[in-house]
Amino acid sequence: MAGVARGWNHNVQYHRLVLDAVPARARTALDAGTGDGLLAADLRDRVEHVTAIDVDAGVLDRARPSRSDVDWVAGDVMTHALPAAPFDVVASIATVHHLPDLGTALRRLGELTAPGGVLVVIGCARSAGPADFAMDVVGAVQHRVYSRTRGWWEHTAPVRLDFPHTYAQVRAIAATALPGVRWRRLPLFRYALTWSAPA
Ligand SMILES: C[S@@+](CC[C@H](N)C(=O)[O-])C[C@H]1O[C@@H](n2cnc3c(N)ncnc32)[C@H](O)[C@@H]1O
């Protein structure tokens, strides 16, 4: 992939989790809050039509030259008029905590997911309680090992480090917004939500 440097970070680590959820028959995908566009590029290697949206014009300008076969869109995923037909895959990494209301954001991403399609959200939240802190210790060890062996790469997308919700709060909000959603706490300071849209 030309344009954007390829390396490892906590978001790249979970691309495989997203790609493994892509249904075999998927033809369209959306990367919401694409940043430097690395997930969009990985999705494009699996799916024929990929749309990548980000509200920050600067990071999108850096992502765009990397792939001419991705539809790069500058806009707010909550309000932008995206293609009328929903997407077979909707993915979003480290982005939903940027959005004003988590439940509304998850419902919006769910609405953008085609019947029978899959939504995967990898997100960030605050630790609260022993189980979270134990997972953070595992994450700290993984971070030290992987950043040395895989080569840490700092992405250039805007970040927000004040996470509005704890992991438990995110889990509860997601269960209401996306009935049947599958929850996983991930070591590298992330969680995963996987939701299959009813066929
Ligand atoms: C921490 S970065 C993550 C970028 C990328 N997903 C990754 O894995 O590196 C969060 C991204 O969400 C984008 N973002 C924030 N609010 C957004 C919105 N309302 N619509 C689209 N993108 C948004 C930011 O501009 C930023 O690029």
The ligand as an SDF file (V2000), in Angstrom:
LIG
                    3D

 27 29  0  0  0  0  0  0  0  0999 V2000
   -8.6600    7.7560   16.9300 C   0  0  0  0  0  0  0  0  0  0  0  0
   -9.0310    8.0060   15.2440 S   0  0  0  0  0  0  0  0  0  0  0  0
   -9.1170    6.3310   14.6230 C   0  0  0  0  0  0  0  0  0  0  0  0
   -8.8340    6.2790   13.1540 C   0  0  0  0  0  0  0  0  0  0  0  0
   -8.8220    4.8780   12.5240 C   0  0  0  0  0  0  0  0  0  0  0  0
  -10.1120    4.2350   12.6170 N   0  0  0  0  0  0  0  0  0  0  0  0
   -7.7490    3.9800   13.1010 C   0  0  0  0  0  0  0  0  0  0  0  0
   -8.0440    2.8290   13.4120 O   0  0  0  0  0  0  0  0  0  0  0  0
   -6.5900    4.4270   13.2140 O   0  0  0  0  0  0  0  0  0  0  0  0
  -10.7550    8.4910   15.2340 C   0  0  0  0  0  0  0  0  0  0  0  0
  -11.1950    9.0050   13.8840 C   0  0  0  0  0  0  0  0  0  0  0  0
  -12.6090    9.2790   13.9110 O   0  0  0  0  0  0  0  0  0  0  0  0
  -12.8440   10.4310   13.1460 C   0  0  0  0  0  0  0  0  0  0  0  0
  -14.1550   10.9830   13.5000 N   0  0  0  0  0  0  0  0  0  0  0  0
  -14.5100   11.6040   14.6450 C   0  0  0  0  0  0  0  0  0  0  0  0
  -15.7870   11.9790   14.6030 N   0  0  0  0  0  0  0  0  0  0  0  0
  -16.2690   11.5770   13.3910 C   0  0  0  0  0  0  0  0  0  0  0  0
  -17.5290   11.6940   12.7420 C   0  0  0  0  0  0  0  0  0  0  0  0
  -18.5650   12.2950   13.3370 N   0  0  0  0  0  0  0  0  0  0  0  0
  -17.6800   11.1770   11.4990 N   0  0  0  0  0  0  0  0  0  0  0  0
  -16.6180   10.5740   10.8790 C   0  0  0  0  0  0  0  0  0  0  0  0
  -15.4050   10.4560   11.4480 N   0  0  0  0  0  0  0  0  0  0  0  0
  -15.2200   10.9370   12.6920 C   0  0  0  0  0  0  0  0  0  0  0  0
  -11.6710   11.3310   13.5020 C   0  0  0  0  0  0  0  0  0  0  0  0
  -11.4930   12.3820   12.5850 O   0  0  0  0  0  0  0  0  0  0  0  0
  -10.5330   10.3250   13.4990 C   0  0  0  0  0  0  0  0  0  0  0  0
   -9.9340   10.1970   12.2340 O   0  0  0  0  0  0  0  0  0  0  0  0
  1  2  1  0
  2  3  1  0
  2 10  1  0
  3  4  1  0
  4  5  1  0
  5  6  1  0
  5  7  1  0
  7  8  2  0
  7  9  1  0
 10 11  1  0
 11 12  1  0
 11 26  1  0
 12 13  1  0
 13 14  1  0
 13 24  1  0
 14 15  1  0
 14 23  1  0
 15 16  2  0
 16 17  1  0
 17 18  1  0
 17 23  2  0
 18 19  1  0
 18 20  2  0
 20 21  1  0
 21 22  2  0
 22 23  1  0
 24 25  1  0
 24 26  1  0
 26 27  1  0
M  CHG  2   2   1   9  -1
M  END
$$$$
